[in-house]
Amino acid sequence: MMRLHAIFLAAVAVVAATLCCYTMTAKRITPEQQLQRRRRLSESPYTLLTSTDDHHWTWDIPSILSRAKKSSSSTQPLRVLLITTSLVEYDKGTRGTTHGFDRLKHVMLPPLVDSVTSMTSRGWQVDVYLILGYKVLAPHRRQLIIDALPPGVGLEVWEDAIPLHYKNSFNKDPKPDQAISNGDHALSRQHRYVLRDKLQFYDFFVGFEDDMRITADHVLEFLELSNDIHQLYGEALSSSSGQVVVNNGSSTQLPPPLANRHKPNDGASVGNDVINDPISVEHIQRLFPGLLRVEVLDRKSDHPLRKMGVLDNHRFMKEHPPSPNAFTAKDGQSLLDPTICCGENDPPRGKMTVHPKMEEVVMWETNIHATGVRKYPDPIGWVAAMPVEDRADVGSFWSGYTKEQPHLKRPRRLDETIGNQAGFMASRSQIEYFHSKACPGGFLPPFDSKHWKGDSLQRHSVEFWSGGFQLFGQCYLNRILPLEPRRFEKHLIYHVSNNKQRTAPAKKMIRVGDFYGQILTVKERAIKFAKEMWSIELT
């Protein structure tokens, strides 16, 4: 088992900081072994572990998926590094939190334990890396974490990890008497240094903020969908046209050429009427599994969202009423299972809601007005297309598109609808692809190319580093969500702080079951559109 043993030094572009790290391991190694296993961040240039040409894109996904699905007695288990960033040990009382509330014990620890336990129970080898914004993690608090984690799980801690910078000095020199200050907004950037240092030691990486619950179910679904994308990619490479087409039963009838269809009114290269079009190698490379942050309504009697009609009359309900096909015929319950993302037994931990019902699971990071649908070739099929920067879009049937009003503007990279997911997961080859090809300026440090304009801390927020503004904007990745309910529910991730439901504007909140129903409504409209406009029968 590859354990964590190195004292970790991070080089920050603005200032150099000495970082104090500690390791808990189940096995002692010699200093010689330690040096052999460690690669310093100061080593330059960074050498990728694989070729970066197109034929090696996602090369490791089939093998990782196979190992992830093997029995717990496998001799070659999946190696996972779980990276968590946590700004404060005790809540400050801002953004719907309670001042002095033990965040480490009641917010960070429960989802961390759930994540690790779900993975080790499958036989995966898991290590934890904590990136902390506070000065010191006291020995007894460290022991609290160690005691809660399953046996054999490695723990490494980077304390006082907030990078330093000159505030408000973008594109200009700092004032002569200006002091450096903490860049709290960039704590989530620090996991990139950990990734670069540990990339060769693990197969899969999960990096999220401290209040997100990511379980083995999420990882397996991520790998399944990544493998589906990998399969399409191989088919496109072997095709004489460099494309894969959708097979509609016994027919492969294609829609008209894009040149004769809807013209985008923004920077996109495709229109808003892409439904079952062939997909090219280049566009397949942009596909990526998406995630949706959700919460479960608390059951306090004063909850504003539990008032009669508040969630029933959300925005875009009239334009896009949820399809009846998203609910059971017998009792009208959502087809989605809330326990996959949000299951919590009695007594509940922290601020989580015990035994959630699907009608209590809500979201706020995006909405149907910013969403599209598309039918991809098997094995993917119908998906929801999450918001993406216009120039990166590979195409979908936008919910707001009609032949009567073809010039309506589609929401793109907006704070309100981008779909912040508070982190990401990826395999080694996917991270290498981000760094070497997909992301201008690279995905990993030192962030010193011209793209960063001299200071990566000044220009970008936490949403850029962990929420998706880089990956799903600058890096051209298009997030997709499979519409089969057993798959869709595994793209929902629980925000266990459960505070957005009381701090975000009520007009942004929507039941996830209703959102899923709205997506199916858009799918049904796409099917109708294809039949009426192109005489193509889709299912």
N, C-alpha and C positions, 0 to 999 in steps of 0.2 A: 504494500500500500504506500502510495506517495504521500508523505506527511508534510506539514508545514513547519519549517525550522529556521527560516532566515530572518535576521533583523532587516527591516525593509526601509530603504532610504528613497524618498521621492524627490526628483528634481523638478521644481516649478519654474516656469519660464520667467516669472517676474522676480522672485526671490528664492534663495535656497533655504530650505527648512530641514532641521534635523528631527526625525520622527522616532518616537519611542514605541517599539512593538514587542509583543510577547507571544509566546507559543505554548500551547498545551498539546502534547502528543502522547500517544500510547506506546511509543517505542523510542529508545535512545539511538543516536547515530554518532559516529565519530566526526571530529572537525573536518577531516578529509572528505568524508561523504557529504557533509553539509556544503562545503565549497563546490563539490561536483554537482550537486543538485540545484545550486543557486545560480541565477544569472542576474547580474547587477543591471539596474536601469542605466547606469553610466556607460555601459558597453554600447558602442556606436560603430557603424550603423546597425539598426535593427534588422535582423535577417528573418524573413518569413520561413515557416517550416515546410511549405509546399510551393509548388509552382503557382503563379498567379494567372496563368492563361485560362481561357474560358473552359477548357476541358477539365480543369481541376476545381471548378466552382462547386461548392457543397460536396466535395469528394468523400467526406467522412460521414455524411448523414446516414446512408444505408447501414453501415457498420455500427454506428452508435445506436440506431433504432433497434437493430437486432440484439445488441448487448443489453439495452434497456429492458427488453421484453423477456430476456432469459430468466431462469429461476434464480432464486437468491443464493443457490449453491454454485453459481457460475465461477469458473476459475479466472475469468477475465471480466470482472464487473465494470460497469460504467463509473467513471471518475468524474465527480461533479464538484465544482467550487461555487459556493453560495456566498455572494458578496452583499452586505447590507450597510447602507449609510444611515446614520442617526445623528441628528444635529444636537439634540439636548437629552440629558438624562432624566430630567423632570420637566413637565410641560410648563410653559410660561404663562398660560392663560389667554393666549391669543388664538384667533381663528377657531373659536368654538371649543377650545380645550380648557381644562381646569388648572389653575395655578398650583404648582406643587405636586400634581398628579404624577405618580411614579411611572414614567413612560417606559423605562427599561423593562420593568417587571410586568406591567399590565398591557403595554402596547407592542413593544418590540419582541419580547420573549415568546408570547403565545404563537404568533404566526411563524416565527423562526423554528420553534420546536415542531409545530405541525409540518412545516416544509421538510425539515431534515428527517423526521420520523417516517413520513410517507415515502421518502426516498430510500432510507436505510432498510426499511421493511421489505423492499424489493431486492435487497442485496447490493445496492449501489454504494460505492465508497464516496463519502461526502465530507468535505471540510468547509469550515465557516470562516469568513474574513469580515470582521467588523471595522468599519471606518467611522470613527466617532468625532463629533464636533466639539466635545468637551475635553478639558485638560487631562483628567486622570480618571481611569476606571479603577476604583478601589479594589483591593484584593478580595474582600468579601462579596463584592458585586460580581467580580469575575468568577468567583466560585459558584455564585448563584446560576450563572449561565452554564458553566461546566456541568454542574449537577443536573441541570434540566435537559441537556443534550444526551442523545443515546451514546452508549459506550463506543469508543473507537473513533469518534468524530473529532478531527483536528480543529483547533481554534487559534486564530491569530488576530491580534487587535492593533489597530493603528489609532492611537490617541492623538488629540489635538491636531486633527487632520485638516482643519479649515485652511485653505491657501491664503496667502497674504497678497495684497495689491495696493496700488495707489488709486483711491476712489475717484471717479469722475475725471480720469486723465486720458480717456480714449482719444487717440490722434493728436495728443499734445503732451508736452513734458510736464511732470508734476511740479507743483510750486516748490520753491527752495526750502520752505519750512514745513512742507506737507509730510505728515507721518503715514506710514503704511497702516492698513487696517485689514481686518478679517473680511474675506470674500465669502460670506455665508452662502450666497447663492450658488457657489461653485463647489460645495462639498461633494455633490454628486458627480463632479468631474473626476474626483480622485480615484474612483473605481477603474478608470482607464489605465492608471499607473499600475494598479494591481493586476489587471488583465495582461498588460504587456510583460510584467515580471513573471507571471504564472502560466502563461499561455501554453508552454510546452509540457506542463505537468498534468493537465486535465483534458477531458474530452468535451465537457459541456460546462457552460458558465451561466449562472443566474444572478443578475445584479439588480436589486430593487431598493426602494426606500423602506424604512424600518417598519412601516405599518401595512405592508402588502403581504398577503398569504398566497404563496406559489407552491403547489403540491406536485407530487409525481404525476398525477392525472394531467395537469397542465403541461408538464414537460413531455409526456408521452404524446399528447395531442399535437403539441408543437412539432415534435419529431415526425409524427405521422404525416402532417400537412407538408412539412419541409421535404419529406421523402416523396410525396405526391408531386410536388413541384420539381424535384430532382428527376423524377421519372418523365415528366413532360419535357424537361430540358433535353434528356437523352433522345427522346423521340424526335424533337425538333432538329437536333444535330444530325440525326441519321436521315432526315427527310430531304429530298432533293430541293424542296422549296424553302427549307429552313423554318418551316412553320408546322404547327399541329392544328388540325381542324376538329370541330365538334361533330361527333357522330350522333345523329338523331334517329336512333333505332336503325332501320335499314337504309336511311338516307343521310347523305352528307351535303345536302343543299346549302350553299353559302349565301350570306346576304350580299347586297350590291357592294362594289368597291367603296372604300371610305371616301374616295375623291368625289363620289356622287351623293354623299350623305351630309349629315349635319356638320356645319363648320363651327368650330369653337370660337367663342368671343373673348377668350383670354389667351394665355400662353401655352395652352395644351396643344399637342400635335394631333389629337383625335377629338371627335365630337362626343356628344352626350347620348348617342343612340347605339352604342356598342353593346351587343347582346351575346351573340354566339359566333363572333368573328374568329377567324384563325388567329393564333398567337405566335409570335416570332421568338427566336432564341433570345434576342435582346430584351424583349418584354418579359419573358419568363424569368430572366435573371432579376427582374425588379420585384417579383412577387415575394411576399413575406407574411408569415402568420401574424395576425393582429390580436390585440387583447383589449378588453373593456373593463375599466374600473367600476366597481359597484359597491353599494352599501346596503345594509338591511335596516329598515326603519326601527328605531327604538320604540318601546311600547309605553312611554310616558303619556299621561292623559292630555298634556298640553301640546302634543306634537302638531305643528301647523300643517304638515302634509297628510295627516290622518283626518283632517276635517272633510266633511262631505263634499265630494265633487272636485277637490283640488287636483288630485292626480288623474281624475277621469276626464278633465277638460284641458289637458296639456296642449302646448303649441303643436300645430300641424295635425291635430286629430281630425279636423274636418277634411283637410286635403288628403290625408292618408290614414283612413280608419284601419285599425288592425284587422287582418284577415281572420275569419272564423277558423281557418285551417291551422292557426297557431294555438288553438285551444281544443280541449277534449269535447266531443259531442255530448257526452253524458252530463257533465257538470260545469263545463266552461272553464276548466282550470288550464293554466298554461302547460304546454307540452314540455317545458324546461324543468329540470330538477334543481332546486336551490341548494341541495346539500353538497353538490359538487364543488361549488365555489365557497359556500358560506355556512356549511353545517357546523353547529355548535351545540354541545350537550349541556345539560343542567348540572351544576350551576355554571352560568356563562362566565368567561374570563374577560377581564378588561371591560370594554364597552360594546362587546359583541352581543347580538341578539340570539337567544336560545331557540332552537328548533324553528328556523325561519320558514316562512311560506313564500311561494314565488311572487305573490302579489305585494310582498313587503320588500322585495329586492328592487332597488332603484339605481339609476345612472344619471349623470349630469355632464359628461365630458363631450358628448356629441349628440346629434339628433338625426331624424330621418331626412331632414331637408339637406343635410350635407352628405347623404349616403347614396350609393348606387348598388346595382346588382349586375351580375354577369354569369353566363354559363360557360365554364371552361371545359375542355376535353376531360374525359375520365382519366384518372380516378378522382378528380376534384369535383366537378359538377358545379351546381349553383352556389354562388358565394355572395356575401355582402362586400362591397368595396368601401373601405373607410376613407376619410378625407386625405388628400395628398396634394402637394404643391402642383399647380397647373402644368408646368413644364415636365413634371415627372410622370404624369398620368398615363397609364397604359390602356385606359378605356373601360367604360361601364355604362349601363343604362341609368342615368341620373334620375332620382326620384322626382325632380322638378321639371323634367323634360316632357314636352308635348309637341306634336307637330303643329298645333295651333299657336303656341308661344315658344318658338325655338330659340329666342334670343334672351331668355331669362339668364341671369348670371348665377353660376354655381359657386357655393361657398367653398373656399379652398383652405389656405393656411391661416385660419383664424383661431385666436385663443379660445373662443367659445366652443368651437366644433372640431378642433384638431384631433381630439381623442387622446389626451395625455394619459399615458399608462404607467407612469412613475417607475420605469425601469425597462429592462429587456432581458431576453435570454437568447443564447446563440451557441453554436458549436465552434470549435477552433477554426474550421475552414470558413465559416460564415464571418467570423470576426476578421480573419485575414482578408476576405473579400471586401468587407467594409473599409478596411485600412488601405489596401493597395489599389482598389479600383473604384468602389462605389462612392466614397465620401471625399469631396474636395478637401485638400489639406490633411487627409488622413483621419482615422478614427482613434488612433493611439497617440500618446505623447511622442515627441516633445512639443507639438503644436507651435512650431517655429517657422513654418513656411509662409509665403506671402499671403496665402489665403486667410491667415489669422490676423493679418494687419498689425502685427507687433504685440498683441495682447489678447489671448483667448478669454481671459476673465472679464474684460470690460464689456464685450459685446453680447454675451450670452447668459441666459437665466437657467435656473434649475430645469425648466421645461425643455430647454435645448439639450442638456446633458443626459437627463434620464427620462424625460417625458415623451420625447419623440420628435422634437422640432428639427434635430439634425438628421436622424435616420430617415424620417418620413417627409423630409423636405429637401435638404441639400443632397442627401444620398440617394434620392430617387426611388426609395423602396415603397411599394404599394401594399398596404396591409389588406388581407382578405380574411373573411370569417365564413366557414362552411355553413350552409343553411340546414343541414341535417341536424335535428335538435340535440341528439346525443353528442355531436361534435361541437355545435355552437355553444352549449353550456360550459364546455371546457375552455372557452376563451374568455370567461368571466372571472375576474380576480377581485378578491375581497379587500376593500380598504377598511381595515379593522378599527381605525380611529373613529369611524362612524360619525364624523363631525360635519362633513360636507352637506348632509341632509338638513342641517340647521343653519348653515352659514352661506351656502350658495343660494342665489335667487330661486325662489320656488318655481318660476317659469322654466328653469332649465331642467328640473327634475322630471323624470319619466320612469314608469315601471318598465323593467327590462322585458317582461313578458309582452307588454304593449309594443315596445320598440321592435321586438322580434316579429310580432304580428304585422307591424307596418312594413317591415322588410319583405315579408311574404306578399303583402299587397302590391308592392312595387314589382316583385317578381311576376305576379299574375298579370300586371299591366304590361310588363316586358314581353311576356308570352303572347298576349293579345296584340301588341304592336307588331311583333314579328309576323304574325299570321295575316294581319290586315295589310301591312305595308309590303311584305316580301313573300307572302304565301308559304311561310315556313312554319311547320308544326313542331313546337317545342314542348317538352314535358319537364 
